Amino acid sequence: MLAVAIGLVTVGVPPLLLPRAPAPDVAVPSFASSPAPPSSPAPPSSPAGPSPSLSPSVPPCGTGGSGRPACTVYGAAVGTGWTVQSTGVKVVTNGVVPGTDQVALRVEPKEKTASVAFVAAGPVTATRLTFRVYGGRVHGTVLRVTVSATAAPAGTEPVVLTAPVDVWTPFEVDLREVAPGRPVRRVDLVVATDMLPNAYRFFVDDLQLR
């Protein structure tokens, strides 16, 4: 199990090939009886295209209208190419944080099995996952965090994070440790109701893949 500290802590194409210049014409000796006709110039060769083998196997984060999932999974709204799935919780994608005019993802646990997942339309390459959690009142919030290279939940050991009561706490997860060498397609935040039975509403914001 990977230990995570509260606060901002780390848990943890090819150039075109130009055509070669044609070799200079070799002078052909002429004869008085039959002069040799001039040689025709060779047609120019086209530049070679980039090697397909050098193309990245996994597309990076999308920007604008690229059609790829954005690196911003959630930031006041669900990121492009991402959807939110939930089990045993009520999710408000534009919930207002108490005492402020800030909008964030509001999560209200309703059952013992409570979780929220962010699922991308395609894989995203990243090495870090960063986000903030506004802990639930009375006891704060304890989350188990996993990432998966597919649209299904990961079966790997989670990272356990604790957010204090009613304050924003930033977290950073090193994906090179929890998902070495793999792209990201899904991020799960599971409420650890076994560790903290009385789980109250909490907020998530600035969830980014970097």
HUTARA-V496458 format. One record per pair of residues at least 24 apart in sequence whose C-alpha atoms are under 6 Angstrom apart, sorted by the first residue. I is the first residue (numbers start at 0). J is the second residue. D is the distance in whole Angstrom. If there is no record, write none. Layout:
i=I j=J d=D
i=I j=J d=D
This chain:
i=1 j=158 d=6
i=6 j=168 d=6
i=6 j=169 d=5
i=6 j=170 d=6
i=7 j=169 d=5
i=7 j=170 d=5
i=8 j=171 d=6
i=9 j=171 d=5
i=9 j=172 d=6
i=10 j=172 d=5
i=10 j=173 d=5
i=11 j=173 d=5
i=16 j=46 d=6
i=16 j=47 d=5
i=17 j=46 d=5
i=18 j=46 d=5
i=59 j=123 d=5
i=59 j=124 d=5
i=60 j=123 d=6
i=70 j=207 d=6
i=70 j=208 d=5
i=71 j=207 d=5
i=72 j=206 d=5
i=72 j=207 d=6
i=73 j=205 d=6
i=73 j=206 d=5
i=74 j=204 d=6
i=74 j=205 d=5
i=75 j=102 d=6
i=75 j=103 d=5
i=80 j=119 d=6
i=80 j=120 d=5
i=81 j=118 d=6
i=81 j=119 d=4
i=82 j=117 d=6
i=82 j=118 d=5
i=83 j=116 d=6
i=83 j=117 d=5
i=84 j=115 d=6
i=84 j=116 d=5
i=85 j=114 d=6
i=85 j=115 d=4
i=86 j=113 d=5
i=86 j=114 d=5
i=87 j=112 d=6
i=87 j=113 d=4
i=88 j=113 d=6
i=103 j=204 d=5
i=104 j=202 d=5
i=104 j=203 d=5
i=105 j=201 d=6
i=105 j=202 d=5
i=106 j=200 d=5
i=106 j=201 d=5
i=107 j=200 d=4
i=111 j=192 d=6
i=113 j=190 d=5
i=114 j=188 d=6
i=114 j=189 d=4
i=114 j=190 d=6
i=115 j=188 d=5
i=116 j=186 d=6
i=116 j=187 d=4
i=117 j=185 d=6
i=117 j=186 d=5
i=118 j=184 d=6
i=118 j=185 d=4
i=119 j=184 d=5
i=122 j=182 d=6
i=122 j=183 d=5
i=122 j=184 d=5
i=123 j=182 d=5
i=123 j=183 d=5
i=124 j=182 d=5
i=125 j=208 d=6
i=125 j=209 d=5
i=126 j=174 d=5
i=126 j=175 d=6
i=127 j=172 d=6
i=127 j=173 d=5
i=127 j=174 d=5
i=127 j=208 d=6
i=127 j=209 d=5
i=128 j=171 d=6
i=128 j=172 d=5
i=128 j=207 d=6
i=128 j=208 d=5
i=129 j=170 d=6
i=129 j=171 d=4
i=129 j=206 d=6
i=129 j=207 d=5
i=130 j=169 d=6
i=130 j=170 d=6
i=130 j=205 d=5
i=130 j=206 d=4
i=131 j=168 d=5
i=131 j=169 d=4
i=131 j=203 d=6
i=131 j=204 d=5
i=132 j=167 d=5
i=132 j=168 d=5
i=132 j=202 d=6
i=132 j=203 d=5
i=133 j=165 d=6
i=133 j=166 d=5
i=133 j=167 d=4
i=133 j=201 d=6
i=133 j=202 d=5
i=134 j=162 d=5
i=134 j=163 d=5
i=134 j=164 d=5
i=134 j=165 d=5
i=134 j=201 d=5
i=135 j=164 d=5
i=135 j=165 d=6
i=135 j=199 d=5
i=135 j=200 d=5
i=135 j=201 d=5
i=136 j=164 d=5
i=136 j=165 d=6
i=139 j=163 d=5
i=139 j=164 d=4
i=141 j=191 d=6
i=142 j=189 d=5
i=142 j=190 d=5
i=142 j=191 d=5
i=143 j=188 d=6
i=143 j=189 d=5
i=144 j=187 d=6
i=144 j=188 d=5
i=145 j=187 d=5
i=146 j=185 d=6
i=146 j=186 d=5
i=147 j=183 d=6
i=147 j=184 d=6
i=147 j=185 d=5
i=148 j=182 d=5
i=148 j=183 d=5
i=148 j=184 d=5
i=149 j=184 d=5
i=150 j=184 d=6
i=150 j=185 d=6
